Amino acid sequence: MKIAIVGGGISGLSLAYYLQNEFDVTVFEKDKWGGKARSVIVDGALFEEGVNGFLNNSLTTLELAKEIGITPIKANENAKKRFIYDDKLISLPSSLIGFIKSDILSLKAKIRILKEFFIKPECKEESVAEFATRRLGKEFNDKMMVPMVAGIYASTPNELSMNAAFKKLKDIECKYGSLFKGMIKLKRGGTPTGELHSFKNGMSEFIEKLKSSTKANFIKKEITSLKELKDFDKIILATPAYESAKLVDGKLKELLQKIKYNPVAVVGFKADVEPKGFGVLTLKEKTLGILMDKYVFENRNGIRCMVGGARFREIENLSKDEIIEVFNSFKKPCVLKVTNKLHKTEFGGVVLNIKTKEELLKALEKLEKLDNKFLLQEQVKGIELFVGSKIDPTFGKVLVFGIGGIFTEVYQDITIRKITINEKDMESMLEDIKGKKMIFGY
């Protein structure tokens, strides 16, 4: 039987892996293998474009990783340190005693939570806000559920279905009559079960290993009509609902179009922040939260901010105007370049000497054909150096250094060291390159 899977994200690739021994499988993907599960290296820092790991409370992912020959790494103790920003930074308590002592909720709200023991269950469809307010009080919903829902779903408690998003908690209420009664019976606290894991070189390492371990036909192509797949016996759509809606008709199309997706921008930067921990969630800001990846996993050196979500959907319409706003604050001329191409000049991915708004818009129009992520910088003069990092199949993460421009592209005048490196390593790298006299003089 011939099976077509439309969508090469983590769902489509995993499905292809499990079907490969029984069926003739073909996977179609229009953009990036792995979808939102993708790692990038920018200015020597490893960032995740989306998900940064998984919980081991389900053995399925661990078993899959073992089958394909990749070893997950466990998050360190900083992963247990979480914070909420409510006009000040508040440490999220991890125990009942810590919760009682914390100032995350008022005394009145804490007393209201204790009444949860005596509130009758209501086994009905309701929003997260309705459930949390009914069982635990309005302040608990506003101060606890708002940031949690923003961090997990980039949504709000009013928009999210309790029955769909937190089904296990809803089931505990219906089965035991109370959340507290259920947790006592189950001998569980209120904290999430499972430990956070990822992979040494990011989620892309898992995606690449999964794809290479799958006996399937992988085709980079956008499917615009199911008629293109008439030669297949079965078709599986592993795409977002709004993409799947373009390929089907009738009632199914209407239902898929009703599913909301919240736009989120990921802003990565290199910095040292205090206090160290997993991250910070917010209650009302356009920034949903901060993920301190560098303090949680080895081989990470970046911090990420999540901006947008249901609180700030307008973010999906701001790209060019925001870029122009930044451009206006820069000294001229500027340079605009794509970020997802290794040899940017070769692909025409660099535009120099941008001095006006009109020139910037023309450069954006040109580069949008190559990529959807750009780097805008003030253009400077001097000796051009090439500094970057990559994941070597043998040595892992390595630092690459050389004289830039044609010296890198044509003469391959570069030197490589395994990360991490010290000051002595850097000095030896400077000595290694043939063009060192351009730096130190003749």
GIPEVEN-V747619 format. One record per residue. N is the residue number from 0. PSI is psi in whole degrees, 0 to 359 (* if undefined). NEAR is the number of other ideal C-beta (glycine too) atoms within 8 Angstrom. Layout:
n = <N | N>
psi = <PSI | PSI>
near = <NEAR | NEAR>
This chain:
n = <0 | 1 | 2 | 3 | 4 | 5 | 6 | 7 | 8 | 9 | 10 | 11 | 12 | 13 | 14 | 15 | 16 | 17 | 18 | 19 | 20 | 21 | 22 | 23 | 24 | 25 | 26 | 27 | 28 | 29 | 30 | 31 | 32 | 33 | 34 | 35 | 36 | 37 | 38 | 39 | 40 | 41 | 42 | 43 | 44 | 45 | 46 | 47 | 48 | 49 | 50 | 51 | 52 | 53 | 54 | 55 | 56 | 57 | 58 | 59 | 60 | 61 | 62 | 63 | 64 | 65 | 66 | 67 | 68 | 69 | 70 | 71 | 72 | 73 | 74 | 75 | 76 | 77 | 78 | 79 | 80 | 81 | 82 | 83 | 84 | 85 | 86 | 87 | 88 | 89 | 90 | 91 | 92 | 93 | 94 | 95 | 96 | 97 | 98 | 99 | 100 | 101 | 102 | 103 | 104 | 105 | 106 | 107 | 108 | 109 | 110 | 111 | 112 | 113 | 114 | 115 | 116 | 117 | 118 | 119 | 120 | 121 | 122 | 123 | 124 | 125 | 126 | 127 | 128 | 129 | 130 | 131 | 132 | 133 | 134 | 135 | 136 | 137 | 138 | 139 | 140 | 141 | 142 | 143 | 144 | 145 | 146 | 147 | 148 | 149 | 150 | 151 | 152 | 153 | 154 | 155 | 156 | 157 | 158 | 159 | 160 | 161 | 162 | 163 | 164 | 165 | 166 | 167 | 168 | 169 | 170 | 171 | 172 | 173 | 174 | 175 | 176 | 177 | 178 | 179 | 180 | 181 | 182 | 183 | 184 | 185 | 186 | 187 | 188 | 189 | 190 | 191 | 192 | 193 | 194 | 195 | 196 | 197 | 198 | 199 | 200 | 201 | 202 | 203 | 204 | 205 | 206 | 207 | 208 | 209 | 210 | 211 | 212 | 213 | 214 | 215 | 216 | 217 | 218 | 219 | 220 | 221 | 222 | 223 | 224 | 225 | 226 | 227 | 228 | 229 | 230 | 231 | 232 | 233 | 234 | 235 | 236 | 237 | 238 | 239 | 240 | 241 | 242 | 243 | 244 | 245 | 246 | 247 | 248 | 249 | 250 | 251 | 252 | 253 | 254 | 255 | 256 | 257 | 258 | 259 | 260 | 261 | 262 | 263 | 264 | 265 | 266 | 267 | 268 | 269 | 270 | 271 | 272 | 273 | 274 | 275 | 276 | 277 | 278 | 279 | 280 | 281 | 282 | 283 | 284 | 285 | 286 | 287 | 288 | 289 | 290 | 291 | 292 | 293 | 294 | 295 | 296 | 297 | 298 | 299 | 300 | 301 | 302 | 303 | 304 | 305 | 306 | 307 | 308 | 309 | 310 | 311 | 312 | 313 | 314 | 315 | 316 | 317 | 318 | 319 | 320 | 321 | 322 | 323 | 324 | 325 | 326 | 327 | 328 | 329 | 330 | 331 | 332 | 333 | 334 | 335 | 336 | 337 | 338 | 339 | 340 | 341 | 342 | 343 | 344 | 345 | 346 | 347 | 348 | 349 | 350 | 351 | 352 | 353 | 354 | 355 | 356 | 357 | 358 | 359 | 360 | 361 | 362 | 363 | 364 | 365 | 366 | 367 | 368 | 369 | 370 | 371 | 372 | 373 | 374 | 375 | 376 | 377 | 378 | 379 | 380 | 381 | 382 | 383 | 384 | 385 | 386 | 387 | 388 | 389 | 390 | 391 | 392 | 393 | 394 | 395 | 396 | 397 | 398 | 399 | 400 | 401 | 402 | 403 | 404 | 405 | 406 | 407 | 408 | 409 | 410 | 411 | 412 | 413 | 414 | 415 | 416 | 417 | 418 | 419 | 420 | 421 | 422 | 423 | 424 | 425 | 426 | 427 | 428 | 429 | 430 | 431 | 432 | 433 | 434 | 435 | 436 | 437 | 438 | 439 | 440 | 441>
psi = <134 | 125 | 132 | 128 | 118 | 113 | 114 | 35 | 193 | 329 | 312 | 319 | 319 | 318 | 317 | 320 | 315 | 340 | 350 | 329 | 348 | 342 | 162 | 105 | 137 | 131 | 128 | 132 | 130 | 341 | 263 | 130 | 131 | 344 | 235 | 347 | 85 | 135 | 141 | 153 | 118 | 123 | 41 | 2 | 136 | 122 | 148 | 133 | 335 | 242 | 141 | 6 | 197 | 158 | 145 | 20 | 349 | 128 | 348 | 313 | 319 | 319 | 319 | 316 | 318 | 320 | 321 | 0 | 39 | 138 | 120 | 154 | 145 | 140 | 148 | 186 | 339 | 338 | 340 | 351 | 110 | 152 | 154 | 137 | 115 | 72 | 351 | 162 | 125 | 128 | 130 | 119 | 146 | 5 | 164 | 317 | 317 | 322 | 317 | 321 | 337 | 162 | 24 | 330 | 157 | 164 | 321 | 318 | 323 | 321 | 322 | 323 | 323 | 336 | 348 | 330 | 327 | 1 | 129 | 144 | 149 | 103 | 76 | 166 | 130 | 165 | 166 | 320 | 317 | 316 | 309 | 318 | 318 | 317 | 326 | 353 | 156 | 320 | 323 | 317 | 313 | 324 | 337 | 311 | 325 | 308 | 324 | 315 | 324 | 320 | 324 | 314 | 358 | 33 | 193 | 154 | 331 | 332 | 346 | 138 | 125 | 319 | 332 | 318 | 323 | 56 | 322 | 320 | 320 | 319 | 323 | 318 | 313 | 325 | 321 | 352 | 346 | 147 | 315 | 318 | 319 | 318 | 326 | 317 | 319 | 354 | 47 | 148 | 190 | 359 | 153 | 144 | 157 | 155 | 144 | 133 | 159 | 208 | 151 | 314 | 26 | 176 | 334 | 330 | 319 | 316 | 314 | 320 | 320 | 315 | 316 | 342 | 3 | 125 | 89 | 166 | 122 | 118 | 125 | 100 | 139 | 125 | 118 | 349 | 141 | 345 | 334 | 343 | 26 | 341 | 357 | 148 | 323 | 146 | 130 | 127 | 114 | 49 | 164 | 155 | 320 | 333 | 318 | 325 | 333 | 344 | 353 | 172 | 176 | 212 | 322 | 319 | 316 | 316 | 318 | 323 | 340 | 345 | 121 | 141 | 130 | 124 | 135 | 130 | 135 | 118 | 114 | 144 | 161 | 122 | 162 | 128 | 155 | 145 | 156 | 143 | 193 | 316 | 184 | 135 | 150 | 165 | 327 | 351 | 162 | 334 | 116 | 324 | 176 | 133 | 121 | 66 | 323 | 337 | 359 | 321 | 146 | 159 | 24 | 149 | 28 | 162 | 144 | 139 | 136 | 121 | 139 | 239 | 196 | 337 | 333 | 63 | 338 | 345 | 331 | 348 | 11 | 357 | 302 | 318 | 321 | 319 | 318 | 321 | 317 | 318 | 319 | 338 | 351 | 155 | 146 | 153 | 169 | 167 | 137 | 132 | 153 | 160 | 346 | 16 | 135 | 306 | 83 | 319 | 317 | 324 | 2 | 30 | 16 | 132 | 122 | 167 | 43 | 120 | 340 | 164 | 319 | 319 | 325 | 314 | 322 | 320 | 319 | 316 | 321 | 313 | 338 | 339 | 342 | 329 | 168 | 13 | 133 | 159 | 120 | 127 | 157 | 137 | 129 | 162 | 155 | 194 | 125 | 123 | 150 | 118 | 125 | 178 | 158 | 168 | 107 | 136 | 336 | 312 | 355 | 222 | 125 | 155 | 135 | 132 | 144 | 175 | 135 | 190 | 222 | 337 | 329 | 312 | 315 | 310 | 352 | 40 | 79 | 162 | 153 | 140 | 148 | 132 | 138 | 158 | 160 | 184 | 323 | 320 | 318 | 320 | 321 | 329 | 321 | 323 | 332 | 325 | 146 | 332 | 24 | 333 | 338 | 336 | 311 | 348 | 164 | *>
near = <6 | 10 | 14 | 11 | 14 | 13 | 14 | 14 | 13 | 11 | 9 | 16 | 16 | 10 | 11 | 13 | 12 | 6 | 10 | 11 | 4 | 4 | 8 | 6 | 13 | 13 | 14 | 13 | 14 | 7 | 4 | 7 | 10 | 14 | 13 | 9 | 12 | 13 | 12 | 10 | 11 | 9 | 4 | 9 | 10 | 14 | 13 | 13 | 8 | 10 | 8 | 11 | 10 | 9 | 11 | 11 | 6 | 7 | 6 | 6 | 11 | 10 | 8 | 11 | 12 | 7 | 7 | 10 | 6 | 9 | 6 | 12 | 10 | 7 | 13 | 9 | 5 | 12 | 10 | 7 | 11 | 11 | 13 | 14 | 12 | 9 | 3 | 5 | 8 | 11 | 9 | 8 | 9 | 6 | 7 | 6 | 6 | 9 | 10 | 7 | 6 | 10 | 4 | 11 | 11 | 6 | 5 | 7 | 12 | 11 | 8 | 11 | 11 | 7 | 9 | 11 | 8 | 5 | 9 | 4 | 8 | 7 | 6 | 4 | 5 | 10 | 11 | 15 | 11 | 9 | 14 | 14 | 11 | 9 | 9 | 11 | 11 | 6 | 11 | 15 | 15 | 9 | 13 | 11 | 12 | 13 | 13 | 9 | 14 | 17 | 10 | 7 | 8 | 11 | 11 | 11 | 13 | 7 | 8 | 13 | 9 | 14 | 8 | 6 | 11 | 8 | 8 | 6 | 10 | 12 | 8 | 12 | 16 | 7 | 7 | 9 | 8 | 12 | 12 | 8 | 10 | 13 | 12 | 7 | 7 | 7 | 5 | 6 | 6 | 4 | 5 | 5 | 6 | 8 | 8 | 12 | 13 | 12 | 12 | 9 | 11 | 10 | 16 | 12 | 13 | 11 | 14 | 9 | 11 | 14 | 11 | 6 | 9 | 11 | 5 | 9 | 6 | 10 | 8 | 5 | 7 | 5 | 11 | 6 | 6 | 9 | 5 | 7 | 10 | 6 | 4 | 10 | 5 | 8 | 9 | 10 | 10 | 11 | 9 | 6 | 9 | 10 | 10 | 11 | 10 | 6 | 11 | 10 | 4 | 6 | 5 | 8 | 10 | 8 | 8 | 12 | 9 | 6 | 8 | 6 | 7 | 11 | 9 | 11 | 8 | 12 | 8 | 10 | 7 | 7 | 5 | 3 | 8 | 4 | 8 | 8 | 11 | 13 | 11 | 11 | 14 | 13 | 11 | 5 | 8 | 7 | 9 | 14 | 13 | 11 | 11 | 13 | 13 | 8 | 9 | 13 | 11 | 6 | 8 | 9 | 7 | 12 | 13 | 13 | 12 | 16 | 13 | 15 | 14 | 10 | 11 | 8 | 10 | 6 | 12 | 8 | 5 | 8 | 7 | 8 | 7 | 8 | 12 | 11 | 8 | 9 | 12 | 7 | 5 | 10 | 3 | 7 | 8 | 13 | 13 | 13 | 12 | 14 | 10 | 6 | 10 | 3 | 7 | 10 | 9 | 6 | 9 | 7 | 11 | 10 | 9 | 7 | 6 | 15 | 7 | 6 | 8 | 6 | 9 | 14 | 10 | 8 | 11 | 12 | 7 | 9 | 14 | 8 | 4 | 9 | 11 | 3 | 7 | 11 | 9 | 10 | 8 | 8 | 10 | 4 | 3 | 4 | 6 | 7 | 8 | 12 | 7 | 8 | 10 | 8 | 9 | 9 | 3 | 4 | 6 | 11 | 12 | 13 | 13 | 12 | 13 | 13 | 14 | 8 | 8 | 6 | 12 | 13 | 9 | 6 | 8 | 5 | 10 | 10 | 9 | 9 | 11 | 9 | 9 | 3 | 9 | 6 | 5 | 6 | 9 | 9 | 8 | 9 | 13 | 10 | 7 | 7 | 13 | 5 | 10 | 10 | 7 | 6 | 9 | 4 | 4 | 2>
